[in-house]
Structure formats: structure tokens, C-alpha cells
Amino acid sequence: MRLTDYFLPVLKEVPKEAEIVSHRLMLRAGMVRQQAAGLYAWLPLGYKVLRKIQAIIEEEQARAGAVEMLMPTLQSADLWRESGRYDDYGKEMLRITDRHDRDLLFGPTNEEMITDIFRSFVHSYKQLPLNLYHIQWKFRDEIRPRFGTMRSREFLMKDAYSFDLDKDRAEEAYRRMFVAYLRTYYRMGLTAIPMQAETGPIGGDLSHEFIVLADTGESGVFCHRDLLDKPIPPRDTDYKGDLSPIVKDWTSLYAATEDMIDMERFEREVPEDKRIAARGIEVGQIFYFGTKYSKVMGASVMGPDGKEAFVHSGSYGIGLTRLVPAIIEACHDDDGIVWPVSVAPFEVALLNLKVSDAQCSSVCEDLYAGLQKAGLDVLYDDRQDGAGAKFASADLIGIPYQLVVGPRGAKAGEVEIKNRKSGERTTLPLDRAIQTLKDWIEPERRDRI
Ligand code: 5CA
């Protein structure tokens, strides 16, 4: 992508309304723009990151056996009257009336709708297990939308719903999502710790929140330090096999959010030098709620014994539009964002330091074509601006590698590669630049797969 053809409205000023670093950087890097309280437009750079996050989630959900679909954002109030949540949900729910005076709502979550779909098609245990998910915009009329897309009113969520014949099998489904979540966050460069959590308005008796530690996080959390260095289940994990050893390993060390904390237990089970009492960002939550919705909505299947049984379910959420700021909270420095390759909007920023210099521009054009041919995702800064502005905006938007071409280098047949994360600069002959970048970037892509 040529920057002169792109839309990257970076801000020079630090926006005053933004209280936390990720919000400031998302505004400054031209990733999002607030359109009304808690409502954001995703500008091209931000949207590209969102799509990369979405692709990782989709891959890991597929590995764990979940099947993607798409449900509408608007839902009929009648469905929610069946479950009893229409009145319970309160002011967070955006209620809408259509021209026929029918009550609708903008979905804050989809337990009711998926249960309705399930009950109309599935009648036998032979069709189980089933885990259906979608990635769709939700609306919750939060009292205090804040920190940009970290807590917005409209937000993009992956929500999966599992259906099983009994509790044991439902717990297997829960474990598959638990493991998929560990891998999903890891691939985005995050360490997310599963913690015992309250079930809130979703209900049920078993739940984990996945928390990324960050000083700016909204949740108070308590956990064992060793959880930060636990190895992540590999990509060839057998999701049809027994995952309980992995889940046991991750849940045997104490970790709980402030709503669930048992201080006595925390102090008894975690040696003093291993205690973390910190803040964190909730990037996902999983629930097992048994027959809570299937019973009231009549979702049952014929079991192998010929008896009808209500299905046991769980739901599994990931906040995509929250993950973007969560990754930035974890990956930035004083100059801007430092994207991990796996979610970077572009992999290489090609900086032409002097567009008016014919030789410099000709070298850049060749490199631009070559990088694309090599399958690298490149943003070519071909604007007339000076070198300082180009360095600053490349650092700000956080592309992992900068390929820098100036008139002197172009003449001498030399270019420079800067690693955004380490700050390391390497000068090398022009004809080695593309292969070198390939050699560095490809393992970073693969490592996280
Ligand atoms: N139905 C269940 C699971 S599918 C559910 O709704 N779970 S949730 O309420 O925990 O939401 C799932 C995830 O969405 C949260 O972990 C969080 O990452 C994200 N999320 C929730 N509210 C917001 C919000 N206001 N802004 C941004 N992300 C949010």
C-alpha cells in the first residue's frame, strides 16, 4: 500500500480526552475515531489490525471444533421474555421499537438466539457435540464507556455456544475453549491468565476470565507469579483427546479476580514472593451454565437411552475491539506502538527519505514491487514529507520493520533496516534487503502459529 493512496490521519497533538496510553496511541495513529459516546469508527489502519485479530480467533476456534456462522445484531424481545432476561438486563440493553410497534433490542449477547436456532434443528444426541459461534457487533449501554474501545458501548465480540448431552461432555467443551483461548491470546503476543470469575448476568456456576496484566486494567486480580511463564499448548494439541491435564495445570495455581478473591486461600496457597496483586484487562470470559437456557426455552434432545434431556451449554466470549487496546497496553514504548508481527497492520514500512531524488525513488519503487512479490505486507511512505516526519510516524504506528532508503544510500547501493522493537539498525546491500526481511519476518509469523 502506498501511503499517498491510503488514509492515515495521524494526529500530532496528544488528545486530551484520552486517559490511558492505548487510547492516546489509537487516536494518534489514526486507528479509530469516536463518533458518539462509546461509538467508534474503525479507520483503515485500526480495521486492518482488527481483521488480523479476527483471523487468528477464527483459526483457533476451528482447531477447537467450533463452527462459524452469523446472527443478526437486532433481536426480538420475545426471545428474551422466554428466558426472563428481558426485564432482568436493565438499562444496559438498548431497546428499539419498529414501525409495527414490535419490541426489538440490539443484542448484548446471544444465548437466547442460539438456543432458539438449536431447538429448531437439533433433536438427537447424535448431532452433538455442537459448538456454534459468530463474530458480531454487540451493544451494551454502559454507564461509563471509557478508555476508547477498551470499554465502548458498541463492540465486536466473538461469542461461541456449546451444546452437549450432559455435564461431563459440556465440561469437555469448556476445556476445548479454555485451551483455544490460551493459544489465541499467545498468538497475539499476549500472556492472558485464566482466573476464577463471577458469572454475572450470563449465569451458571463455572467461569473463567482471561486477564492480561496491565496497570491501566479495570479489574483487580490476584494470582501466582508462575502463571506468567507457563508453556502454551502447542498447535497440534489434540482437541479430541483429554484436555483435563492442561486445564488442571493452569488452574492448580491460585488466580482469581477481586469479585471472587478468597484472601485466606490466596495467602495460604501462594508463597509471599510469588504473589501478584495487580490490575488486569479482561480480554475474554467463558461460562458453563448447564441447562439454564435449555430448560426455560425447551432445547432438548433424544438421548441414547430414548429419553428426552435438556442440553448442557456454555458460552465463550472474546472482545475483539478490546483486544486491540490490550495489545497496545502490552506493546508500546515512548515513541508509539510496537506491534507483534502476527497482528501488525503492515509488516514492513518502506521509508523513502527523499521522494524528489530520482535515484532514491527508483530504488524505492523496485523495493516496493519486490517486497510485495515476496509476500510481505508493506506500507510504502511515498509522501513528500521530510525524513523526521517519516521516522516519527513509522515509529508511532508501530510497523515491526522499517526499511529506510535515503539518497546517499541509494547512490551507494545500501539500505538500512530498523527493528522497531529492539531499535537495532542494520545497514546492508540493496540486493539483500528483501531476503533479509523475509528471513526475519517469516519465523516471527510461524513462531506464533
Ligand atoms: N455471552 C457471554 C460469553 S459469549 C458474554 O457476553 N460474556 S462477556 O460479557 O464476558 O463478554 C465477553 C467479552 O467481551 C469480555 O470478556 C470483554 O473482553 C468483551 N466486552 C464486554 N463488554 C465490553 C465493552 N463494553 N467494550 C469492549 N469489550 C467488551
Residues whose N, C-alpha, C, O or C-beta is under 5 A from the ligand:
A	BS01	5CA	P108 T109 T149 M150 R151 S152 F155 M157 K158 D159 A160 I202 E282 V283 G284 Q285 S315 Y316 G317 I318 G319 R322
